[in-house]
Amino acid sequence: MRIGHGVDVHKVSDDPSRPLWLGLVAIPDAPGLDGHSDADVATHALCDALLGAANLGDLGRHFPDTDNSLQNAPSRHLLEATMILVRAQGLDVVSADITIIAERPRLANFMSTMSDELTAVVGALVTVKATTVEGLGALGRAEGIGATAVALLDTSS
């Protein structure tokens, strides 16, 4: 078995038309995040956890922000490509867990759908939780959103 950990943070975009994507789900009536791709911090943290457990580096190594073809890329594509890399190592995902760190928007109504969407791509249970930082720091001032993830991979394939 191997375990990987991922972290991602993006600041809130100044562009009012930019959608907020978290865990492969569009969150309505919320400001989007700045980033080269769609800035889905939950999915990016998951990708980093999967890549770390597979000893394949991090998201930026495989999908650099200098690659113009990835401008506004859906994180679903990044996760699908990550799963190809992980499976090419002969590894299977056992489970993964994500914690989204955000003062707002409130995410309780979306977490089940996020889990379903991520699980469908990964092929194993991906749980999603959310927490706040009680108003502390930049995330507490709602200047951005962060996420952490862990993934457990099986090497016996």
Phi, psi and omega in degrees: 000148176226146178238143177230154181232140178225150178221140173212147178218136173225146178276158178292136181284148173280348182276109183293346180269352182285125181284154175266120175247129175220127178058038179069017181237132174283127181260114184287156173058036178221143179293142178284177181249147175286140176175165180290317175268212179280359174065032178284092186299325181295314180290324178295318177297320177297315178302316179297320178296317179296314180295321179297315180296331179271002182059042183245017178085215183231177184301317181297332178293321183268332184225071187291150179285002173269355180272105183297337179291345180263002179302122181061021180298139175293135179295340173303319179294321178295319179292319177299317179293323177298318180296325176298316179296317181295313182294329178295340176274003181076025183252145175243140176280129176272311177191166176213157182219134182237140170239121176267135182248108184205134173288322177205153004283167173289134190245001185307321182286351184249345189295324178295317178295319176301312179302315180299314182295313181294318179300320181298322180283317185285327182084014177207161183301128172239115178267151182228131176231168175220152177212168173248175174244026173054039176080005183273136173069191183298320178292324178292333176273007179061034176276351180191182177225142178235169176206148171237154179212150170232148179223140177248125181243147179257130181264002188276003180289000000 
